[in-house]
């Protein structure tokens, strides 16, 4: 499985560029989705939101951790702020490639066939696909749709944190890859149908920061959108003390990225050590952002994780 991936040279449809844009970040002080009660499937961490619109409602496919297993749950909202939990919708199947640790950290996308949900599972981590017509009943695709790369590649030890967008006729998946040195960087793949994926031959597209700078110990959890003449990316950067913050990059072709000197950090007690897992929706000129936060500095879990909400407003 690990050596059979496909590769292409490609870019996303080019954007025209334009004048400089300063983004104003305005986060709500309190989380909008909190952990479950003791013993619940999401009692330890609630992270990795993926928010889409379904009619007049917002659907949030989020990740919950009970201290042993990561699963995906569904919450529904009329305004994106007040959420009603509908329960877990996806759990790992130990009889398959997924193993028993995780079926979460995913990205949802609605198209003419229903809802597609790309999720992380397995050891080493791979990316699978589940489908739903209504967001409540789900069918897994089967084998992974994006495996790790071959021996010696930048993502040979795992692929994770998918974020999928559709531009024109094609799908594009931005994702984390890990190499044998445990470096975690970001790459991109493309697909015409959302199932068969080809990785960019010259991945990765976003490198670690310089020693001592933001994101020098790992990158992950990209969220990409198009506006103001560019592709924009929010991404999580992890420092060597394991504190996580969110950075911003821009691109005109979705492949060549420019990191911007903008870093968003948690400023409330509940997200003081970790700001991560962004997902975005464009509404008018504003970018709505949902994100994970925690008061523990850790590379993975047990963060006291909860989900917050913010807006990004362009200021030309």
C-alpha positions as CSV (number, residue, x, y, z in Angstrom):
1,X,0.0,0.0,0.0
2,X,2.7,2.5,1.0
3,X,4.5,2.4,-2.4
4,X,1.6,2.5,-4.8
5,X,0.6,6.2,-4.6
6,X,0.3,8.3,-7.8
7,X,2.2,11.5,-8.5
8,X,1.6,14.5,-10.8
9,X,3.0,17.9,-11.5
10,X,0.1,20.4,-11.1
11,X,-1.1,23.7,-9.7
12,X,-4.5,24.8,-8.6
13,X,-6.3,27.2,-11.0
14,X,-4.3,30.5,-10.8
15,X,-5.6,33.5,-8.8
16,X,-4.9,37.0,-10.0
17,X,-3.3,38.3,-6.8
18,X,-3.9,41.9,-5.7
19,X,-3.2,44.5,-3.1
20,X,-1.9,43.6,0.4
21,X,-4.6,42.3,2.8
22,X,-4.5,42.5,6.6
23,X,-6.7,40.1,8.3
24,X,-8.3,41.0,11.6
25,X,-8.8,38.0,14.0
26,X,-11.7,38.3,16.4
27,X,-12.2,35.2,18.6
28,X,-15.0,34.6,21.0
29,X,-13.7,34.4,24.6
30,X,-15.5,31.2,25.5
31,X,-15.5,27.8,23.7
32,X,-18.6,27.0,21.6
33,X,-18.3,23.3,21.9
34,X,-17.1,21.7,25.1
35,X,-16.1,18.2,26.4
36,X,-18.7,15.6,27.3
37,X,-19.3,14.3,30.8
38,X,-17.0,11.8,32.5
39,X,-17.2,8.5,30.7
40,X,-18.5,10.0,27.5
41,X,-16.8,9.3,24.1
42,X,-15.7,12.9,24.0
43,X,-14.9,13.4,27.7
44,X,-11.2,14.2,27.5
45,X,-10.7,16.2,24.3
46,X,-13.0,17.9,21.8
47,X,-11.0,19.1,18.8
48,X,-10.6,19.1,15.0
49,X,-13.9,20.8,13.9
50,X,-14.9,20.5,10.3
51,X,-17.9,22.8,9.6
52,X,-20.1,22.8,6.5
53,X,-23.5,24.3,5.6
54,X,-26.4,21.9,5.0
55,X,-29.5,24.0,4.1
56,X,-30.1,26.4,6.9
57,X,-28.0,24.5,9.4
58,X,-24.3,24.2,10.2
59,X,-22.9,20.7,10.6
60,X,-19.8,20.2,12.6
61,X,-18.0,16.9,12.2
62,X,-15.6,17.0,15.2
63,X,-13.1,14.7,16.9
64,X,-13.7,13.4,20.4
65,X,-11.3,11.5,22.7
66,X,-12.1,9.4,25.7
67,X,-8.6,8.8,26.8
68,X,-8.1,5.8,24.6
69,X,-9.9,6.2,21.2
70,X,-10.5,9.1,18.8
71,X,-13.9,9.1,17.1
72,X,-15.9,11.5,15.0
73,X,-19.1,13.1,16.2
74,X,-21.7,15.4,14.7
75,X,-23.0,18.6,16.2
76,X,-25.7,20.8,14.5
77,X,-26.3,24.6,14.9
78,X,-28.5,27.3,13.5
79,X,-25.9,30.0,13.8
80,X,-22.5,28.2,14.2
81,X,-22.2,29.3,17.8
82,X,-24.8,27.3,19.8
83,X,-24.3,23.6,19.0
84,X,-26.4,20.5,19.7
85,X,-24.4,17.3,19.9
86,X,-26.0,14.5,17.9
87,X,-23.5,11.8,19.1
88,X,-20.7,9.9,17.5
89,X,-21.0,8.9,13.8
90,X,-17.7,7.3,13.0
91,X,-15.4,4.9,15.0
92,X,-12.3,2.9,14.1
93,X,-12.8,-0.6,12.9
94,X,-10.0,-2.9,14.4
95,X,-10.8,-5.6,11.8
96,X,-9.7,-3.3,8.9
97,X,-6.7,-1.1,8.1
98,X,-8.0,1.4,10.6
99,X,-6.9,-0.3,13.8
100,X,-8.6,0.7,17.1
101,X,-7.1,4.1,17.9
102,X,-8.5,6.7,15.6
103,X,-11.1,7.5,13.0
104,X,-11.1,11.3,13.2
105,X,-9.1,14.4,12.5
106,X,-11.1,14.8,9.3
107,X,-12.4,17.2,6.6
108,X,-16.0,17.3,5.4
109,X,-17.1,18.5,2.0
110,X,-20.6,18.6,0.5
111,X,-21.0,17.9,-3.2
112,X,-23.7,16.6,-5.5
113,X,-23.3,13.0,-4.1
114,X,-23.9,14.1,-0.5
115,X,-21.2,14.6,2.2
116,X,-17.7,13.4,1.8
117,X,-15.6,13.0,5.0
118,X,-11.9,12.4,4.8
119,X,-10.5,11.1,8.0
120,X,-7.3,9.8,9.6
121,X,-6.9,6.2,10.8
122,X,-4.4,3.4,11.0
123,X,-0.8,2.9,12.0
124,X,1.0,4.3,10.1
125,X,-1.6,7.0,9.7
126,X,-3.4,7.0,6.4
127,X,-6.5,8.9,5.1
128,X,-9.8,7.2,4.5
129,X,-13.1,8.3,3.1
130,X,-16.7,8.0,4.4
131,X,-19.9,9.1,2.6
132,X,-23.3,10.2,3.8
133,X,-26.5,11.5,2.2
134,X,-27.7,13.3,5.4
135,X,-24.8,13.6,7.8
136,X,-26.2,10.9,10.2
137,X,-25.7,7.6,8.5
138,X,-22.3,6.9,7.1
139,X,-20.7,4.4,4.8
140,X,-16.9,4.0,4.7
141,X,-15.2,3.7,1.3
142,X,-13.0,0.8,2.2
143,X,-9.3,1.0,1.8
144,X,-7.4,4.3,2.3
145,X,-7.7,6.9,-0.4
146,X,-4.3,8.4,0.4
147,X,-1.5,6.2,1.7
148,X,2.0,7.2,3.0
149,X,4.7,7.7,0.4
150,X,7.5,5.2,-0.6
151,X,10.6,4.6,1.4
152,X,12.7,7.7,1.7
153,X,9.9,10.1,0.9
154,X,8.8,13.1,2.9
155,X,5.6,11.3,4.0
156,X,6.8,7.7,4.3
157,X,5.9,7.5,8.0
158,X,2.3,8.7,7.7
159,X,-0.2,11.1,6.2
160,X,-2.8,12.9,8.3
161,X,-4.9,16.1,8.9
162,X,-6.6,16.2,5.5
163,X,-8.4,19.4,4.4
164,X,-10.2,19.1,1.1
165,X,-11.5,21.9,-1.1
166,X,-13.0,21.9,-4.6
167,X,-11.9,24.4,-7.2
168,X,-13.4,24.1,-10.7
169,X,-13.9,20.4,-11.5
170,X,-11.1,19.1,-9.3
171,X,-10.7,18.3,-5.6
172,X,-7.5,19.3,-3.7
173,X,-6.4,17.8,-0.5
174,X,-3.9,19.6,1.8
175,X,-2.4,17.3,4.4
176,X,0.4,16.6,6.9
177,X,3.2,14.2,6.0
178,X,5.8,12.7,8.3
179,X,9.2,11.4,7.4
180,X,11.6,9.0,9.1
181,X,13.1,12.0,11.0
182,X,9.6,12.7,12.4
183,X,9.5,16.0,10.6
184,X,5.9,17.0,10.0
185,X,5.3,19.3,7.0
186,X,2.4,20.0,4.6
187,X,1.7,18.8,1.1
188,X,-1.1,18.7,-1.5
189,X,-2.8,16.1,-3.7
190,X,-5.4,16.4,-6.5
191,X,-8.3,14.2,-7.6
192,X,-11.0,14.4,-10.3
193,X,-13.5,12.3,-8.4
194,X,-12.6,12.7,-4.7
195,X,-11.5,9.0,-4.5
196,X,-8.4,8.5,-6.7
197,X,-5.7,10.9,-5.6
198,X,-2.4,12.0,-7.1
199,X,0.2,13.7,-4.9
200,X,2.2,16.7,-6.0
201,X,5.5,15.4,-7.2
202,X,7.5,18.2,-5.5
203,X,5.8,18.1,-2.1
204,X,6.1,19.3,0.6
205,X,4.6,22.8,-0.1
206,X,5.2,24.3,3.4
207,X,8.4,23.7,5.4
208,X,9.2,24.0,9.1
209,X,10.2,27.4,10.5
210,X,13.8,28.2,11.3
211,X,15.2,27.0,14.6
212,X,13.6,29.0,17.4
213,X,10.9,30.5,15.3
214,X,7.2,29.8,15.0
215,X,6.5,26.2,13.7
216,X,10.0,25.0,14.0
217,X,9.0,21.6,15.5
218,X,6.1,20.6,13.3
219,X,3.3,21.8,11.0
220,X,-0.2,20.4,10.6
221,X,-3.9,21.0,10.2
222,X,-4.1,23.2,7.2
223,X,-7.3,25.1,6.2
224,X,-7.5,26.6,2.8
225,X,-9.9,29.1,1.1
226,X,-10.0,31.5,-1.9
227,X,-10.6,35.2,-1.6
228,X,-9.1,38.6,-2.3
229,X,-7.2,37.3,-5.3
230,X,-5.3,34.5,-3.4
231,X,-5.4,31.1,-1.9
232,X,-5.1,31.5,1.9
233,X,-4.0,28.9,4.4
234,X,-4.3,28.8,8.1
235,X,-2.1,26.1,9.6
236,X,-0.9,24.9,13.0
237,X,2.7,25.4,14.0
238,X,4.2,23.6,16.9
239,X,7.2,25.0,18.8
240,X,9.8,22.9,20.7
241,X,8.0,23.5,24.0
242,X,4.9,22.0,22.3
243,X,2.9,25.2,22.4
244,X,0.8,25.4,19.3
245,X,-0.4,28.5,17.4
246,X,-1.9,29.2,14.0
247,X,0.0,30.8,11.2
248,X,-1.1,32.3,7.9
249,X,0.2,31.8,4.3
250,X,-0.9,32.8,0.8
251,X,-0.4,31.6,-2.7
252,X,-1.6,32.4,-6.2
253,X,-1.5,28.8,-7.5
254,X,-2.0,26.7,-4.4
255,X,1.4,25.1,-4.6
256,X,4.0,28.0,-4.1
257,X,3.2,29.4,-0.7
258,X,4.4,32.5,1.1
259,X,4.4,32.4,4.9
260,X,3.1,35.7,6.3
261,X,4.4,37.2,9.6
262,X,1.0,36.7,11.2
263,X,0.6,34.3,14.1
264,X,-2.6,33.8,16.1
265,X,-2.3,32.6,19.7
266,X,-4.8,31.7,22.3
267,X,-5.4,34.5,24.7
268,X,-7.9,32.9,27.1
269,X,-7.2,30.5,29.9
270,X,-8.9,27.6,28.1
271,X,-6.7,27.9,24.9
272,X,-3.6,29.4,26.4
273,X,-1.2,26.6,25.4
274,X,-2.8,25.3,22.2
275,X,-4.5,27.0,19.2
276,X,-4.9,24.4,16.4
277,X,-7.2,22.6,14.0
278,X,-8.8,25.5,12.0
279,X,-11.7,25.0,9.6
280,X,-13.2,27.9,7.6
281,X,-16.4,29.0,5.8
282,X,-16.7,32.1,3.7
283,X,-19.8,34.2,4.4
284,X,-19.9,37.5,2.5
285,X,-16.5,39.1,2.9
286,X,-15.9,37.5,6.2
287,X,-14.1,34.2,7.0
288,X,-15.7,32.3,9.8
289,X,-13.2,30.1,11.6
290,X,-13.7,27.3,14.1
291,X,-10.6,25.9,15.9
292,X,-9.4,23.6,18.6
293,X,-7.9,25.0,21.8
294,X,-6.4,23.7,25.1
295,X,-4.6,24.7,28.2
296,X,-2.0,21.9,28.0
297,X,1.1,22.0,25.7
298,X,1.2,18.6,24.0
299,X,1.8,17.4,20.4
300,X,-1.3,15.2,20.2
301,X,-4.0,14.8,22.9
302,X,-5.0,15.2,26.6
303,X,-5.1,19.0,26.0
304,X,-8.4,19.6,27.8
305,X,-9.4,20.3,24.2
306,X,-12.5,22.4,23.3
307,X,-13.7,24.1,20.2
308,X,-13.8,27.9,19.7
309,X,-15.0,30.3,17.0
310,X,-13.5,33.4,15.5
311,X,-13.8,35.6,12.4
312,X,-11.2,36.9,10.0
313,X,-12.1,40.1,8.3
314,X,-10.0,41.6,5.5
315,X,-8.7,45.1,5.9
316,X,-7.2,46.4,2.7
